[in-house]
Amino acid sequence: MSEIPIPEDFQSWAKGRLGKESSKFLSHLDESPIRGMLVNPRKDLEVEGLEKVAWNPLGCYVPEGHKFSTDPLWHAGTYYSMDASCMFLGHVYNEIFQDDNSRPKRVLDLCAAPGGKSLVLSSVMRENELLVSNEISKLRAATLKENLLKWGAAHNYILRQKPEQFQRMPGFYDLVVVDAPCSGEGMFRKRPKSREQWSSDKVKMNADRQKAILKSAVVCLQKDGHLVYCTCTFNDQENIEIVQWLCKEYGMNSVEIKTEKAWNIEERKEGNCVGYQFWPHKVKGEGFFIAVLKHGNGEQIDHDRYRSRRKIKPYPKKHYLRIKRFFNLPEGYALHEKDTKAITCCHEELMDDIMALNGLYRPSYYGVEIGMMNKDIFLPLHALALNAVVTSRQRKVELSYAEALQYLRRETLDLDYDRPGWVQASYQDISLGWMKVLIRKINNHYPINWRLKK
Ligand SMILES: C[S@@+](CC[C@H](N)C(=O)[O-])C[C@H]1O[C@@H](n2cnc3c(N)ncnc32)[C@H](O)[C@@H]1O
């Protein structure tokens, strides 16, 4: 039980909203948080014996006492620590697009860091579908990039823009997810400090901020495109009232999502508007709200409008022949060189969209940056060791648990390995990153900013 009390105004609100149930709800906020993990479908992780999350087949509950930071498999992106309630987004995505076999989708995760929702989306999206993940904060954007690179997909495009910048591409996206900055009442259990930061004024401030963000989200949605709005809070001002505002202001339609009774998720209805509320005393997860809206009144945009006339020059064949022994290039993927000189691999079907985006923004990352040429020598980049689509052909060196932690701390490893060259440091056959074997030593190339500090 936390020593920080739950704010009194919030307790009164809970009594009004939940009646007799409120005491059960409030006492649950003092229990230990329930920890979940999203398993990466692109990497092989055995999760037998773990309890499954009911609404997402990739979700499991984490065993008591499990420590993520000292598990090399977590650093390798085989799974991500995440609240089970948030994984409902995967179910929502499948429900929205289940009967839709039209062209591949373009998805924007507008408030994306540290990346949980992007990972859920990436895990249900196909490789020829574009996932743009955006984060306004510089510090948080770095964590977003790290998490996406570790997850190892190849369809990501990462940006650090203000929401209004997305109005420059009206009608571009099929789905926009706004996991909005909110008053965080759903964090009272997981992060008791958030209780001190809460006030009813902050609820109002957050509702206003959310409207400003959503204004841009609506513009970049195509006609009949979908908006997913979610928060980790319970109050109506930020949740169902925002859904009502979207319907009134933009003529959007609230969409029902199929749920099973046994999941115990509250269907929150106000008139024609609906949202899904996760209460910690009812579901095995933290507080979460999610709503889906369809933008029937959106501008009809011809998709060719975003077809760029400028083409990215493919990587020259004669250079490709020199480096092809380093990686497996899957069918349908092509290489090009960025201005930064990073040799990058992208799905060919995404190239038009990438060109269109590049014409307006400076991305922090896209595709899979596999390496760089230094004079005539190929230097592999870290993403290649972690990617699950464009994979490395370099040898793997299996590390023990203790050696894997040494590697992740970027310490020097004393391994008996005598064949010089680039090798993948691996743990349980999953690659963690690069090492370079020299004549009498092994250089640890784990990215300095990602290193394990404890
Ligand atoms: C709830 S968090 C997103 C969590 C993330 N979607 C995930 O699943 O890991 C909200 C994010 O919105 C960002 N944010 C804060 N103010 C913003 C604003 N005015 N416009 C856009 N994003 C904002 C925050 O930096 C934060 O990363």
The ligand as a Gaussian input file, in Angstrom:
#p B3LYP/6-31G(d) Opt

LIG

0 1
 C        0.396000       8.603000     -22.833000
 S        1.907000       9.061000     -23.501000
 C        2.066000       8.003000     -24.888000
 C        2.385000       6.596000     -24.553000
 C        2.700000       5.753000     -25.779000
 N        1.649000       5.837000     -26.764000
 C        2.944000       4.306000     -25.433000
 O        2.057000       3.469000     -25.611000
 O        4.058000       3.984000     -25.003000
 C        1.581000      10.600000     -24.264000
 C        2.699000      11.168000     -25.071000
 O        2.259000      12.421000     -25.608000
 C        3.342000      13.328000     -25.623000
 N        2.821000      14.713000     -25.576000
 C        2.742000      15.546000     -24.510000
 N        2.219000      16.729000     -24.881000
 C        1.974000      16.661000     -26.183000
 C        1.435000      17.568000     -27.140000
 N        1.033000      18.779000     -26.790000
 N        1.348000      17.149000     -28.395000
 C        1.741000      15.898000     -28.753000
 N        2.233000      15.003000     -27.900000
 C        2.339000      15.373000     -26.623000
 C        4.160000      12.973000     -24.401000
 O        5.521000      13.354000     -24.580000
 C        3.972000      11.465000     -24.299000
 O        5.055000      10.786000     -24.860000

